[in-house]
C-alpha cells in the first residue's frame, strides 16, 4: 500500500490492486477466536469465527498465531466467508502451534467473516481439544466521496 498525496487527505492510502478506493488507518488491535471443545467422540474439524468486519472498513491482518490443544497433529486454514477452496486465504500444516507475520497483510473485505478451521492430520481431533487463533489487525476506514 502506498500513500497517495493526490487525495488531499493526510494519511490517506489507496489499495490499487483491489480497487477499493481511498482508506485511512482507523485502528490497530488484536482479536482472539476460540473453538468449542471437540465432543466425546472427537471431531472431524474445529472452527472458530471472527466477527464480521464493519461496513466501509477493511481488515489488514498483519500477524496470525494459531494453536490447538490436540495431542494429535492438526493443520489449520483461514478462509474468508466460507470454508472451501475458493475462499482459502492461508494455511499451515502445523495447526497445533504456528505464527505468521504477514509481509503482505491478508485483506478481509467489508462485512466479511474470517473463519479458522483446524483439521486432523489423520483420524479425528481428540475429545476436549480446543483451537485458538489470535490476529493482529490494522483496520482501515473508507473515506467518503473519494474513489
Residue pairs with C-beta under 8 A, 6 or more apart in sequence:
1 13
1 14
1 15
2 13
2 14
3 11
3 12
3 13
4 12
4 13
4 14
4 22
7 14
7 22
7 143
7 146
9 22
9 24
9 143
9 146
11 24
11 25
12 22
12 23
12 24
12 143
12 146
13 22
13 23
13 24
13 25
13 140
14 20
14 21
14 22
14 23
15 21
15 23
15 58
15 107
18 107
20 58
20 142
21 142
21 143
21 146
21 147
22 142
22 143
22 146
22 147
23 58
23 140
23 141
23 142
23 143
24 140
24 141
24 143
25 138
25 139
25 140
26 57
26 139
26 140
26 141
27 138
27 139
28 136
28 137
28 138
28 139
29 136
29 137
29 139
30 134
30 135
30 136
30 137
31 50
31 51
31 134
31 135
31 137
32 132
32 133
32 134
32 135
33 48
33 49
33 50
33 114
33 116
33 132
33 133
34 48
34 130
34 131
34 132
34 133
35 46
35 47
35 48
35 116
35 118
35 130
35 131
35 132
36 46
36 130
37 127
37 128
37 129
37 130
38 46
38 70
38 124
38 125
38 126
38 127
38 128
38 129
38 130
39 127
40 127
41 124
41 127
42 123
42 124
42 125
42 126
42 127
43 124
43 125
43 129
44 119
44 120
44 124
44 125
45 117
45 118
45 119
45 120
45 125
46 68
46 117
46 118
46 125
46 129
46 130
46 131
47 83
47 115
47 116
47 117
47 118
47 131
48 115
48 116
48 131
48 132
48 133
49 113
49 114
49 115
49 116
50 113
50 114
50 115
50 116
50 133
50 135
51 113
52 111
52 112
52 113
53 59
53 108
53 109
53 110
53 111
53 112
53 114
53 139
54 110
54 111
55 110
55 111
56 110
56 141
56 142
57 110
57 139
57 140
57 141
57 142
58 107
58 108
58 109
58 110
58 139
58 140
59 106
59 107
59 108
59 114
59 137
59 138
59 139
59 140
60 105
60 106
60 107
60 108
60 137
60 138
60 139
60 140
61 102
61 105
61 106
61 107
61 108
61 114
61 135
61 136
61 137
62 101
62 102
62 105
62 136
62 137
62 138
63 99
63 100
63 101
63 102
63 135
63 136
64 78
64 90
64 99
64 100
64 102
64 106
64 133
64 134
64 135
64 136
65 98
65 99
65 100
65 133
65 134
65 135
66 76
66 92
66 95
66 97
66 98
66 116
66 118
66 131
66 132
66 133
67 96
67 97
67 98
67 131
67 132
67 133
68 74
68 76
68 95
68 96
68 97
68 118
68 125
68 129
68 130
68 131
68 132
69 128
69 129
69 130
69 131
70 95
70 96
70 118
70 120
70 125
70 126
70 129
71 126
71 129
72 120
72 121
72 122
72 123
72 125
72 126
73 94
73 95
73 96
73 120
73 121
73 122
74 95
74 96
74 118
74 119
74 120
74 121
74 125
74 131
75 91
75 92
75 93
75 94
75 95
75 118
75 119
75 121
76 91
76 92
76 94
76 95
76 98
76 116
76 117
76 118
76 119
76 131
76 133
77 83
77 88
77 90
77 91
77 92
77 116
77 117
77 119
78 88
78 89
78 90
78 91
78 106
78 114
78 115
78 116
78 117
78 133
79 87
79 88
79 89
79 114
79 115
79 116
79 117
80 87
80 89
80 108
80 109
80 112
80 113
80 114
80 115
81 87
81 112
81 113
81 115
82 115
83 115
83 117
89 106
89 114
90 100
90 106
92 98
92 100
93 121
95 118
95 119
95 131
105 138
108 114
110 142
114 135
116 131
116 133
118 125
118 131
119 125
